[in-house]
Amino acid sequence: MNYNVNEKGYYGEFGGAFIPEMLYPNVEELRQNYLKVMEEPEFKKEFNQLLKDYVGRPSPLYFAKRLSDKYNTKIYLKREDLNHTGAHKINNTIGQILMAKRLGKTRIIAETGAGQHGVATATVCALMGLECIVYMGEIDIARQAPNVARMKMLGATVVPAKSGSRTLKDATNEAIRDWINNPVNTHYIIGSAIGPHPYPDMVTRFQSVISEEIKLQLIEHEDRENPDYVVACIGGGSNAAGTYYHFLHEENVNIIAVEAAGLGVDSGESAATSVLGKEGIIHGCKTMLMQTEDGQITEPYSISAGLDYPGVGPMHAHLCKTGRAEFMAITDNDAMNAGLELCKLEGIIPAIESSHALAIFEHKTFKPDDVIVLSLSGRGDKDLQNYIDYFKI
Amino acid sequence: MNRINQKLQEDKKLLSIYFTAGYPNINDTVSIIQDLEKSGVDMIEIGLPFSDPLADGPTIQASSTQALKNGMTTKILFDQLKDIRKTVNIPLIIMGYFNPILQYGVEAFCKQCQEIGIDGLIIPDLPVDVYHEDYKAIFEKYGLINVFLITPQTSEERIRYIDSISNGFIYMVSSASTTGAKEGFQDEQTTYFERIGNMNLKNPQIVGFGISNHQTFTQATQYAKGAIIGSAFVKHVSNEGVNTIDKFIQGILN
């Protein structure tokens, strides 16, 4: 079984490029060039240099002893939260900004939900001196004020998405519309492993540095390259894609994908796409998505803004359908408690997205000698208000 | 012969109107179609509303959102249209995004269209290649013409390819934009219209996007077989209701 994208842009039956003709030249230009550019020695050198000196890679692989003791197994945390800007998102934006420059683009657009990808994009645009426009749902702008301020300080223009439900899905629509209206000079930095081919593959490759490092680091810790499990949370699925990438074809490595169940999978307030979704088309690709019987895309819910997306990337839809990955759904409540537990046991305040992954230990029992690598995709600074409100701190 | 092909053979410039089904009220669909025909419109695009219309600007987005709030669904639209051919003769095209059609079932959708007397489909996010490989046979089985878009950025090679698999007309998007974004034409557009005109394509072209009044209609149809008005019509209906459709159409034609 192949879990990578094929030459037509599909993962099994998922993927492709379902885009209006207006976007065809942009997407086609990218499709024809992305692999070629990524293979250039100069590109690799610049990308790796920036990941090292600017982002602070490699991010540590940390053996979480007290957490491991509590659950009687061996848990390693891949510390993406220690990256510059506080999450894995920057791996992709560094890659894409270099790609945009190679393609001669002078204007960058992005969508953002909670603002993490927006901040990571604004950051690399400042670094490269490129114009940056970030689309963000009107409702998200109101509830993520610190990230809006960060983007503005970094020189980006934040444009409210006022259509539809005024959240991430609509911000993505607005960014796509901007790209249609500015087809020549603009590059669209998609923040997750979604969108028309080649985006899911390109984003996955830029994020694959996560699993590349895990392999090397695990040798130091455990004298083996492959863990028994890799675990990551999934919204669109970019940190998960990067965490799984180099293990996809290692049969002995179990893959666990953690979705947000919100108030409960059957509560009507959930973002557990693998359970609630059905095959369809969202933002230019065929994948699993939450929709009405009539094919209208619905609004998901999760306490975590980063997991609050009605679809998953096409690679993950394929991993789910083929059974390669085990999908688990974690409620708001369980995630918040797992987040607080990591604070107390390890002195790390995780992003609420990552807290969903941490919560699986309450639901699944591992063997004492199992080696589990969990992607701690982001830090919890941005979620402080959520934690304060939730725990009445 | 398909009504679209018949219409394209008429020795006149064609006016096609887009409206969003279920807007402003859910039951306006049939009367809007009847009034448009009576006013002298040559062809109608019935918009099947979608929650996430990527290629559309604010006007059509808002009308789609409202239509969905009004309760419009694919099934209701088909039900409203079931007797439409008893009163309406001009070509009818359904314009919608691919996901609702996929969920209905592409073959079931096409079959229903044929039974009602729909002549063609415009599905902006169904790519040419996917159509060609997976769906062309189904569309043809039910006598439906699929209409493709081209833009100023579409390469000559790709336009020739699109022309080769089209069997009605080519929807010539006037500028790189979403619907309703720009009004009027600059030299850039007319140069593009001329360039396409000189390619001697087998399918006639109909211009869409940016046409809102008599002047832009006349300008567009100097270079093409016809023109499509969408956002301006939806805006008119939104501002003035559905009782002054004839006034709007006469304003375009005269």
Interface residues (C-beta under 8 A of the other chain):
Chain A: G16 A17 F18 I19 P20 E21 M22 Y24 P25 S163 G164 K169 D170 N173 I176 R177 I180 N181 N182 P183 V184 K278 G280 I281 I282 H283 G284 Q291 E293 D294 G295 Q296 I297 T298
Chain B: F50 S51 D52 P53 L54 A55 G57 P58 Q61 A62 T65 L68 T73 T74 K75 Y97 F98 N99 P100 I101 L102 Q103 Y104 P124 D125 L126 P127 V128 V130 F148 L149 I150 T151 Q153 T154 S155 R158 V173 A176 S177 T178 A181
